[in-house]
Amino acid sequence: MGRSWRDGAGTMAVPGGPVVPVEIAASLRARRRGLLGRDGIAGAMLLTPASSVHTFGMRFPIDVAHLDREQRVLAVVTMPPGRLGALRLRARHVLEAEAGAMAGWGLRPGVRVTVTPGAGGGAVRADRSPAG
């Protein structure tokens, strides 16, 4: 709530899953660049604020998780290159990773992710919350 985000690095810990490196893209420039021009990503990228993404100019398919204000996963979709993603009105953040990665981490609707940015990388905690 009312958080001021900055570009940087962090980690994501999923309950029962791995610790995953996360890049935070909070500035307009970093969000616009996103994963364009890359051949892949080790971990994930958090775009904030964001409610939709596209994959025009991407070199690989990606998993996209839309997060609400409380950083709870609303939806997870896989997008091939050259697509325009649906606008999610309740979404405030978007998490991107290589296709198939999120299923392996256990990210699905109802999982709540908390990002704590830091100098050498922040801590990201994902808590399973009841659907409701």
C-alpha positions as CSV (number, residue, x, y, z in Angstrom):
1,M,0.0,0.0,0.0
2,G,1.4,3.3,-1.1
3,R,4.8,1.7,-1.8
4,S,7.3,3.6,-3.9
5,W,9.0,1.0,-6.2
6,R,12.5,1.3,-7.7
7,D,14.3,-0.7,-10.3
8,G,16.5,-3.4,-8.8
9,A,17.0,-7.0,-7.9
10,G,15.4,-9.3,-5.4
11,T,14.5,-12.9,-4.8
12,M,11.2,-14.8,-4.7
13,A,10.5,-17.7,-2.3
14,V,7.5,-19.9,-3.2
15,P,6.2,-22.1,-0.4
16,G,7.4,-25.6,-1.1
17,G,9.4,-24.3,-4.1
18,P,12.7,-22.8,-5.1
19,V,14.1,-19.4,-4.3
20,V,14.0,-17.4,-7.6
21,P,15.9,-14.3,-8.6
22,V,13.6,-11.4,-9.6
23,E,14.3,-8.2,-11.5
24,I,12.1,-5.3,-10.5
25,A,11.1,-2.9,-13.4
26,A,9.4,0.1,-11.8
27,S,10.6,3.0,-14.0
28,L,8.9,3.7,-17.3
29,R,12.1,3.0,-19.1
30,A,12.7,-0.4,-17.4
31,R,9.0,-1.4,-17.9
32,R,9.1,-0.4,-21.6
33,R,12.3,-2.5,-22.1
34,G,11.1,-5.5,-20.1
35,L,12.4,-8.7,-21.6
36,L,12.7,-7.3,-25.1
37,G,16.0,-8.3,-26.9
38,R,16.7,-11.1,-24.5
39,D,17.0,-14.8,-25.3
40,G,15.7,-15.8,-21.9
41,I,15.7,-14.9,-18.2
42,A,17.1,-16.7,-15.2
43,G,14.2,-16.1,-12.8
44,A,11.5,-13.6,-13.3
45,M,10.7,-9.9,-13.9
46,L,8.2,-7.9,-11.9
47,L,6.7,-4.9,-13.8
48,T,5.1,-2.4,-11.5
49,P,2.7,-0.7,-12.0
50,A,1.3,-2.7,-14.9
51,S,-2.0,-4.4,-15.8
52,S,-1.2,-5.9,-19.2
53,V,1.8,-6.8,-21.4
54,H,2.6,-7.7,-25.0
55,T,5.1,-10.0,-26.5
56,F,5.8,-8.1,-29.8
57,G,9.5,-8.3,-30.5
58,M,10.0,-11.1,-27.9
59,R,12.3,-14.1,-28.8
60,F,10.7,-16.7,-26.5
61,P,7.3,-17.5,-25.0
62,I,6.6,-16.3,-21.4
63,D,4.4,-17.0,-18.5
64,V,2.6,-13.9,-17.2
65,A,1.1,-13.7,-13.7
66,H,-1.2,-10.7,-13.0
67,L,-1.1,-9.5,-9.4
68,D,-3.6,-7.3,-7.5
69,R,-2.9,-4.5,-5.0
70,E,-2.2,-7.1,-2.3
71,Q,0.2,-8.9,-4.7
72,R,-2.1,-11.9,-4.9
73,V,-2.0,-13.8,-8.2
74,L,-5.2,-13.2,-10.2
75,A,-4.3,-15.2,-13.3
76,V,-1.4,-17.0,-15.0
77,V,-1.2,-17.3,-18.8
78,T,1.4,-18.4,-21.3
79,M,2.0,-16.0,-24.2
80,P,3.9,-16.8,-27.4
81,P,5.8,-14.0,-29.1
82,G,3.8,-11.5,-31.1
83,R,0.7,-11.3,-28.9
84,L,-1.2,-8.6,-27.0
85,G,-2.2,-9.7,-23.5
86,A,-5.6,-9.0,-22.1
87,L,-6.0,-6.0,-19.8
88,R,-6.7,-7.1,-16.2
89,L,-8.6,-4.3,-14.5
90,R,-7.7,-5.4,-11.0
91,A,-4.1,-6.0,-11.8
92,R,-1.5,-3.6,-10.4
93,H,1.7,-5.7,-11.1
94,V,2.8,-8.2,-13.7
95,L,5.3,-11.0,-13.1
96,E,7.0,-12.5,-16.3
97,A,9.1,-15.6,-16.6
98,E,10.1,-18.2,-19.3
99,A,7.1,-20.3,-20.3
100,G,6.6,-23.2,-18.0
101,A,8.5,-21.7,-15.1
102,M,5.6,-20.6,-13.0
103,A,3.9,-24.0,-12.9
104,G,7.2,-25.4,-11.7
105,W,7.4,-22.8,-8.9
106,G,3.8,-23.4,-7.9
107,L,2.5,-20.0,-8.8
108,R,-1.3,-20.0,-9.5
109,P,-4.3,-17.9,-8.6
110,G,-4.6,-17.4,-4.9
111,V,-0.8,-17.4,-4.2
112,R,0.2,-14.1,-2.5
113,V,3.6,-12.6,-3.3
114,T,5.3,-10.0,-1.1
115,V,8.3,-8.2,-2.6
116,T,10.8,-6.5,-0.3
117,P,13.4,-4.7,-2.4
118,G,16.8,-4.2,-1.0
119,A,20.3,-3.0,-1.9
120,G,21.8,-6.4,-2.7
121,G,18.4,-7.8,-3.7
122,G,15.2,-7.9,-1.8
123,A,13.3,-10.8,-0.3
124,V,10.1,-11.9,-1.9
125,R,7.7,-14.1,0.0
126,A,4.8,-16.0,-1.5
127,D,2.1,-17.1,0.8
128,R,-0.7,-19.5,0.0
129,S,-3.9,-17.9,0.8
130,P,-7.4,-19.4,0.7
131,A,-9.4,-18.7,-2.4
132,G,-12.2,-16.3,-1.7
